[in-house]
Amino acid sequence: MISRLAASFALAAGLGRTMTAALRATAPGGARRWERTNHAGRTVDLYAGPATALAAAVAAARVRPAAGLTVLAAGACGAYDDIAGAGDPRRGFRAHLTALRHGEVTSGAVKLFGIGAAGLLAGSLLKERPADKVLAGVVIAGAAHAVNLVDVRPGRAAVAVLALAAPGLLRRGPGAELAAAATGTAAAVLPDDLGERTMLGDMGAHALGAALGTAAVLCNGRTGLIVHAAAVVAAAVQGDRVSRWAAAAW
């Protein structure tokens, strides 16, 4: 089992670093397209976003194809928000649902419903009982959202994934392998993220969160799913507070 975990970790970490380097060397569309300004006003690149999403998706698909597709879908929804929602200061599902009630379909709302649908589809494929399918969908979509909520300062999202995935590494089976894939992907991006050379963006953060969520789904039965679902729903409801706490964490 240890060799399988090591293989998942190494695949995710290796792909993450290799894809980031390849994107940085080629800069498709020109380097300026990939530039962003971080919280401190420094110019960083966004190469880690697609590299992280693709690495996590490939490593997850090796364990469960449905998990890989879900991670890829979450990353794609995040990429849409990175592009269409650039400059939009609204964060959290409350802000986007409020805009929706007033007739405005924000990129955040598209992302919210897209990731929710992907999570429910994955839940229906990964679990057998109807209630478990729904709970699994909530956990996957909620985890993707929660990781994005803490991605407000360098390294926060990656460190959160490393910490939250650690218990899954002590389990057995596909869930542990998915936890190793999430850990490897987060470990690969952490040095550049902390060094303020790159940022995950919504694409990378949502993909990491979806990988973490699918690992939790496969590691847990009904009781564990209920606990995890309650945790991610609470994080969503208190989204602004979660983001502020993450920003002040260190």
Phi, psi and omega in degrees: 000321180299322180295325179290321177295317180298321180295317178296315179299311184295320179297311181296314181295316181296316179295319180300313181291319182294316181292322177298315180296320181294317179294321180295325181285327184260331180043066181306129181083359180102144185299325183296330179297334184262003182272140175222163177251126183274188185298333182266005180084008180273148177275124178232168178257167183247017183297331182294336181299296179295326179296316180294315181298314181291319180297314180296320181294316180295314181295322179290320181296330177298329181272308178216118180307321180298324179294318179298318179294323179293315178299317180296318179296318178297318178295320180295319177296320177295322179297321177300317180291324177301323184271305185285332184259013180301126179092350178280117184282351184289132178229151177089151185291333180299315182297318182286325177290326176297316177297321180296321178296335179265013175089006180257120178266100182278163176296329178294324178292319177300316179297316182301310182286326179295314179291324177298317179295319179296321179296316180294322177296316178297319178300321180292336180268333185266340180238161185259318184276142183307314181297321179293325178299315181293315179299319179298319178298319179296317181296315183294309180295320181293322178293320177300317180292319183296318179296323178293327179297326182270358180277062183246351178215161182304130173083348186299312184295314182296318179295320179299317180294318178301317182290316185284334180278340185306314180300329180294334179292341180273354180272184178239160173088195184301326180299319179294322178294322177292322176298321178294323178295316178296319180296315180298319179295316180295319180297325182292323184272342188302313183301314181290327179292311178296326180282001180056040173261338182212171173218153182287324188067178179296326181300309181290318182294316180292322178295316177300317180295321178294322176296318178297318181295319179293325176297316179298322180297316182282341180273347190234150172267199186304311183298314179297322179296319179298315180297313181294320179297317179298321181294315183287328176293318177298319179297321179293317180296322180259036186305314181298318180294321179298315180295319178295319178297317180296321180295328182263003188299322175203000000 
